[in-house]
Amino acid sequence: MNRLKSASLITAIKTPFNNRGGIDLATYDDLVEQQILAGVDGIIVGGTTGEGHLFSWEEHFMLIAHSVNEFSDRLVIVGNTGSNNTREAIKGTKNGFATGMDAALQINPYYGRTSTAGVREHFNRVLDIGPAFIYNVPGRTGQDITPDIIEPLSKHENFIGVKECAGNERIAHYEQQGIACWSGNDDQSFAGRHQFGSHGVISVTSNIIPGLMRQLMNKKDTELNESLQGLMQWLFCEPNPIAINTALMMTGAVPANFRLPYMALTKEQRQEGFELLSKLAGKDIVGSGLSLLNDEDFNYMY
């Protein structure tokens, strides 16, 4: 548990795909190795950024098992095994721990939603299986996991903390009670860490600039934080992971292959990102170079 709570920079790692629509493990390994070189503490496997919601369970468990086998001696491996279906969340989480993951990422039931009592019981059932981060992202689930839910859950022996997207005031409230929080909003994560006392960030941006995100978590460098705000905001100009996918394709870090329903940013949007990335040193960016790419360079599969 101490190792999990000391991880201040966790990357919600991108899953690259090959030109047949399958998971590109060789490229995935390259991405993770670059995260390790930059000093990242852990990865979320098959999260929203990693497009786990587009996986079969077989792909999900394979990628968690592969990550454990290749990287568990150097990274905390967190499997996104949550679901809006409690039965499926239990199944996924049991299988994730069977493959060796260190912890689970658990989301509250979305779309169908449930009562406060139902949310509590859902989380208690999955926490009984093993260590877990609770993920609060009301913009995706349509339901805020409020302190009256989190505070009782925090007493569970397998509760690690919260990935919190409801802002830094909420994070400060929890941290003052000894409840560990990681920012789920990259653009707020520097303030969250250095002003509001967060444990760190679970980041999308660190896919492409892991070393700079490491610096933001380690040092109170206001100038660096301000210089990266434009890039962080651009990475969420469309629902995540559209922009981070496009960016990593523009830098040559991953093949230009999308699984539908995701599609590349428009050329105008890519131009904006190109200009933002061009301001950074090449050594700070994951990938072999930077190009705008043409619309026909992208391949779409399902």
Secondary structure, DSSP 4 states (H G I P E B T S, - for coil): -HHHHT--EEEE----B-TTSSB-HHHHHHHHHHHHHTT--EEEETSTTTTGGGS-HHHHHHHHHHHHHHHTTTSEEEEE---SSHHHHHHHHHHHHHTT-SEEEEE---TT---HHHHHHHHHHHHTTS-EEEEE-HHHHSS---HHHHHHHTTSTTEEEEEE-S-HHHHHHHHTTT--EEES-HHHHHHHHHTS---EEEESGGGT-HHHHHHHHHS--HHHHHHHHHHHHHTTSSSTTHHHHHHHHHTTSS-SEEETT--PPPHHHHHHHHHHHHTS-GGGSSSS------GGG-EEE-
